[in-house]
Amino acid sequence: MATPAPTAKTSLVVRAVQTTTSLVALSLTVFVTQELLSPLFGGVATKLYLHSITVALVISFAFLPTGRTLGGSQTRILSTVICASPPMLQWLSTLTMRLGNPVWSPVLAYVPVLIPVVYASMDGVRNATLLFSGWIVAATSLLSRPESSVSRKFRKNGRSVLIYTLFATIFAFYLPPIRPHSLPYLHPNGLLRILSSTPSVTGRIIVGEDYTHGFRFLRADHSLLGGVWTETKYLAKIDKDAEYVLDKNGVRLGDSIYSAFVLQEAARLQERKTQQKDALIIGLGAGIAAQAFMQHGLLTTIVEIDPAVYSAARDFFGLPEPVALYIEDARGWVSGRNTSKNETYDIVNYAGMVGSDSSRAVFLTLKKSFGQCRVFHDYQTDVTDEKLTSVFINLVFFCTPSTDPLTFRQISPPDYLSSYLREHVLRVLPDREVRADLIVGDVKPESESDWLLTDSRNPLSAWQDAGALEHWKVMRMVLPDYVWTTY
């Protein structure tokens, strides 16, 4: 008995399903690409050309001759390639990142993967079900949290779907370093241990221990948010009987690996008429400054947008419970606070490059808003002006609306908290000051208003995006490749 020919209505429905599936599969491809590459290259570098190249490929394949079909063997081969794309993408990215180019390294990683996916998506007679189900399998296996278990039970959707989906699943689980692991996970070379890895709102939040240098770090994608020394030889205290900060497992923790967070504690040294009782921390990081403020008895409020960052600081960096905690965007919190209560804070922190457009705009905006500001760096005290204006450096801005001069008292032993690092950084605070003219440059007083950041004029994001590419290169020199590729 002859099979009835499909009606026009049936063909239209099939075409609509195929088109929808193609769009979903292609969107999932772009999403997975961003998720996999951001921990290696950062969000800015990953997305720099991703969408433009995807659109270019879609347009290019859209002009292929219509009515052409893929043969059975071609379909199966192409489906296999698509199913294996996520682990292939991870493998390629670990290779291309070694080129040290934050612009073209991610492009070279995802273009070979995008080409077959876009080609299959644009082909009018591709096996849409195979395309979509294969991506669901491979993406799920790769994007699962390390501490979770991934189900291996999938419904059969034809013999080809079963064979190639299982192939992709095995390939995805086999290829390190991002297959699900029980935590803590020890790298095969024995020099790195991952304590926690959580996808969250600001990227993948990772806590790891670098045994080569002897410290524990907190990482968000390709940026280090902070860290502390853990090697015994780095745990010495000024006072031999001083108590150590402990993590949730009772492990002793040492000083911060970055002196910039200790430099922020100079806010306590500001000379003022009334005793300082409160502190507000916006953007927690590893919680180094917040922890110090609490140890000094300040009632500390924390505003942090990422719950995974706060959890990591509490569990792995010994952060005590603050007097108040707000897991939300700081801008909305500050706006609501100012309209509901007559309270102000006069401590502001910023990190950047001396003399850059972003540092100039931030300084002039803060000075306009507060009235007066002083800026300090965490670099060597004998650094030259040329060096300050040519390298990435951590800056801390201290600003106040007070009409009294912004001055700092002399440091005393209780301020050290028995820390050699605090003594080293704060004892020579005056030598760390950055002159305002180095930041402002040749901007005339009458032109300062052109640099003020407002809601209607805020190029800071674009400036920071450009700086993020250089920052990626700096981070690559801080830790070896195997640390960045293991998350």
N, C-alpha and C positions, 0 to 999 in steps of 0.2 A: 504494500500500500504506500503510495507516494506521500511524502511529508509535505503538508501545506506550506506554501511560501509565506514568509513573514509579511504581515500587513504593514502599511506605512506608519500606523500608530505604534505598532510593536517596535519597528526600527527606530522610531523617534525616541521611545522610552529607553531602548538599549543605548542609543547614542547619548542620551541625557545622563544615564547612569555612568557610562564610560567617561564622559566629560567631567562629571562631578568627582569620580574616583581619581581621575588624573590630577585635578586641582588639589584634592586632599593629599594625594601622594607627593606631589611636587612641593606643597606647603610643608609637609612633614619632612621632606628632604632638607629644605632650607632651615627648618627649626632644629633638626638633629645636627646639621652642620654647625650652626651657631653654638649649640650646647656642647658639642665635642671639642670644638676648636677654641672656645673662649678661655678654658683653663690653661691652654698652651700659649695663645697669642693675645689674650685680653679681648674684651668686647669691641673696642674701637677698631683694632686691626682686623678682627674677624669680619666685621660688618662693613668695612671700608668700601669694598668692591663687590661683595657677595650678591646684593640685590641687583646691581647693574649688570653683572655678568649673567645672572640667572635670566633677566629680561632679555638680554642680547641673545642668549641661547634659544629661548622660547621663540623669539622673532625669527631667528635663523632657521630653525626646524619647521616653523610654520609655513615657510615658503618651499618646502620639499614638494615634489609632485604628488597630487592627490590621487587617491585610489590605490596606491601601492600597498602591498601586504607583506607581512613577515611570514616566512615559512615556519613549520613546526619546530625544527631544530634551532633556527634563529631565535624564536620566541623563548625556548627553554634556556638557551645560552644567555640571552639578555636578561631573563628573569633571575638567573643565578647571579649575574653581575649585580643586579639591583639589590637582591637579598643580601649580598655580601658587602654592599657599599659602606655601611657604618663602620665595620671593623677595618675595611680598606682605607676609609677616611682617617681613622685613628693611626693606622700604620704609616700612611703617607705624611701625616702632619708631624709625627715624631721624627721623620727623616728631614722634612723641609725646614723645620724649626732650627736645625743645626746650621742652616745657611746664614742665620743671624740677621735676616731681613724681615722686619715686622710687616712690611707692605706686601711683598711678593711671596713670602713663605706660605701664608695661608692660601693665597690664590693657587699656587702650584699644588696644594694639597686637595682643594675641593673641586677644581675644574675637571680632573679625570673622573671624578665621581658624578658630577652634575651632568656631564655629557650623555652617558647612557640613560640616566633617569629622565632627563628632559626629552631625549629622543623617544623613549618609550611612552612618555606622557603625551607627546604630540602625535604619535602614530595612531591612525584612526581605527586600526583593527587589533591593537595590542590586547593581551589578556589582562583586563583591568583588575579582575579579582586577584590574580597572581601577583600583580604589581603591588597592590595595596596590602595584601596579607603578608607578603614577604617583608615589606618595610615595617609593619607592625611587630613582627617577630624579632627582627634584627634590632630595631630601635629599642624595644622593650628590654632586651637582654643587655644592651649597652648602657641605657640610661637609668637602670635601677640603682637604688642606693646600695652601697657596698654591704650594708648590714642586712639587707633584705634578701629574701629568697625569690628566685624567678621561676614561675611555673613553666613546666615543659609539656603541658597538655594542650594540644591544639586540635581543633576540629579538622577533619579531612575535607578538602575542597577539590577533589579530583586527585588522581595519581601524581600528576606533575607538581601540583601545589605541595603535596606532602613531601615528596622527595627533595625539592629545592628549598622548601622552608626548613626542613631538618638540617640540610647542608648549611644554610645560613646560620642557624642556631648554634650548631657545633663550632663553626668558624668563629662566631662572635664570642663564645665562651672560651675558646682556646687562646685567642690572641690577647696577650697582656699589653698594657698594664691596667686596663680599666674593666676587666671582667669582675663580677662581684666576688669579694673576699670577705672572710670573717675578719673582724677587727679586734685588736690591732693587727696590721699587716706588715710583715717584715720583707723589705725588698730582697731579691735574690743575692745582691752583692753584700748584704748585711750592713750597709751604711745608712739606711733610711728606714724609719718605721712610721706608718700612718696610723694615728690614733683615732681619727674621726674624719669622715668625709660626707658632707651633707649638701645636696642641691638646695639653694635658698633664693631669696628675693634679689640679692645682689651678686649672685653667682654661686659657684661651688665653694663652700667653706670647708677648708681642710686644716686639720691640726696634725703636724708631723714632727718628728725628731731627727735632726741631722747629726749622726754620730761622728762624722768627719770633723765638724767644728764644735760639737758638744752643746747644741742648743735646741730648744723647742720653738716652733714657729706657728703662727696663725696666718693662713693664706686665703684670699678671696680671688678665685681664678688665677690670674698671673701677677697679682700684687701681694706683697707681704704687709699684713696689718700690724705686725709686731712679733715679739718673741722674747724668750728669757733663756738665760744660760742654765744648763742642767748638769754639765760635767763637774765632777767633784772639785777639780782644781780651780773652778771659777766661782765657787760658792763661799769663799772666805768673807767674813764679816769683820768690821772694825771692832765691835764688841764681841768677844768670843762666846758670850752667853746669850747673845741676841737670838730671838725666835725667827724661824724661817717661814716664808710663805709656803703653804702646802696646797697641792692640787687635791682633787676629790679622793685620790687613792693614797694620800699621805706622802707623795713624792716631794722632796724639797726643791724649791725653785730659787734661782739666783736673780741677778739684776737683769734689766732690759738689755736686749742686744742693740737697741737704738737709743742713743742718748737724747734724742728729740723729745721723747716722752718724759724724761727726767727734767728737761729744760722747762716743760710746761709747769712744773711744780713751783717755779719761781713766782707764780701768781700769789703764792702764800707770803712771799717776801715783800710784797707791795706795802709801802708805808701809807697808813690810812688812819683816820681819826677814830673809827670804831673797829672793834675786833671782828675779823672775818669769821663767819660761822657756817656759811653755805657755799656750795660749789655746784655748778651745772656742767655736766659733760655731754656734749652733743657729738655723737660718733665715738663709739666705745673703743674699737680696736681690740687689743688684747687686755685692755683695762689697766694698764700700768699706772697712768696718772690718776685714774679714779681710785685705784687701790691705795695709792700714797695719800691722797686727800682724806680717805677714810681712816687710815692709820694715824693721821694727824688730828683726828676728831672732827673733821668737817662733815656737816650733813650734806651728803652728796646725792644729787638727782641725776639720773642717766636717761638720755633720750637716744635710742638706737633703732634704726629702721629694720634691721635684720635680726630676727629672733635667734638664728643659728649662731651669729656672732656673739650675742649675749650668753647663750648656753655654753659656747666654747670657752669664753672668758671665765665663767663660773666653774666649769668642770676641770679645765686643764691649766688655768693660769691663776687660780686661787683668788678670784675676785669675791670679796664679801658681798652680802646682800645690801643694796643701796637703800637709802631712806625712801626713795621713790623711783619707780621705773616706768618708762613709757616706750613701748615698742611701736613706733610710728614715725612718719615723716616729720623731721624737726621743724620745717617751715610752718606746717599747720599747727603744731604744738605751740610754737613761740607766738604765733598770731593769736591763738586762743588764750594763751597765758597773759599776754599784754592787754587784752580786752577785758579779762575777768578779774585780774589782780594787779595792783600797783606795785609790781616787783621788777627789778632790773638786775642784770648781771654784767660784769665788766671784764670778763676774761674771754679772749678770742684766740683761736689757734688757726694757723694756715701753714701749708707746706708748698714750696715751689722753687723757682729759680730767681735769684736776685737780678733785677733789671729787666726781666721779661715783661711782656705786655700784661700777662695775668697778674703777676706780683705788683706791678705798678697800679693797675686798676683796683686791686683788692686794697692796697695800702691807702690810696687816695679816697676810696669809698669809706673805709673804716675811719679814717681821720675826719672825714666830713660828718659821719654819723656820730662818732664819739667825742671828737674834739681834739684828742691827742693820742698818739700811739708811739711805742718803741718796739724795735724789731731785733731779735737775737737769732743766731744760727748755732747749730750743734757741731760745726766742723772744727778743725784745729784752730786754736786761738791765734796762731801766727800766720793765718792764711792771708794772702794778698788780695787786693781789690780785683785784680784781673782774674784770679782764681774764683772768687766769689761770684763773679758775673758770667762765668763760662761753664760751670758744672751744675748738675742737679744737687740741690742742697735743701735740708730741712730748715724752715724758718718758723719762728713762733712770734706772733704779734700780740703785744700786750696793749690794750686800749682802755681808756676810761673817760667818762663824761665829766669827771671832777675838774674843777677849775684849779685845784692845787697841782703842782708839778708831779708827774708820775715818777716816783723814785722807789728804790728798793733798799731794804735794810741789809745790814751785814749778816751773812749766814753764820749759824752757830751749830755745834755738834748735834743737838736734837733734830735739826732739819735733815741730817744725813740719813736717819733711820738705819744707822749702822752700815750704810752702803758706801763702798769705795767709789762707785760710779757717781753717786749724788755729790759726794765731796769733790770729785774731779770736775764735774760739770758746773755746779752752782758756786763753787768757791771763786771761780774766775768769771763770774757772770758779766762784769763790765767789759771784759776783753772779747766777749762774744757779740757785742752789739754791732748791728749793721747800720751804717749811716743812711739817713733818709735820701740823700742825694744819689746814692748808688741805686736806689730803687726807682726814684722818680725820674732820674736821667735829666734830659734837657727840656722837660715839660715846664712851661712857664706858669706862674700862679694863676694868670688869667685864663689859662687853657686847662686847668685841672678839672673843671666841670665836664670836659669832653671825655674824661676817663671814668666818670662815676657810673657804677653799675646800677641799673634800674630794671623794673619789669619790662619796660618798653625797649630798653637797650641793654642787652646782656650777652656780649660776645664771649663770655668766659668759657662757656662750654666748647666752642670751636677752638679756642686757644688751648684748652686742656686736652682736647682730642689730639692736636698736633704734638703736644708734650707727651702724651701717652705712648706714642710710638718710640720716642727717645727713652722714655722710662722703661719700656720693655727691654731695650738693649742693656740698660743699667741692671735690671733684675736678672738678666741672663748671666751677668758677671758675678752676682752675689751667690748663686747656687748653681750646681752642675745640672746638666740636662736631665739626668735620671730623676732628679727631684721634681722638676716641672712636669715630666711626662707620667708621673705616678700620682694618681688622685682617686 
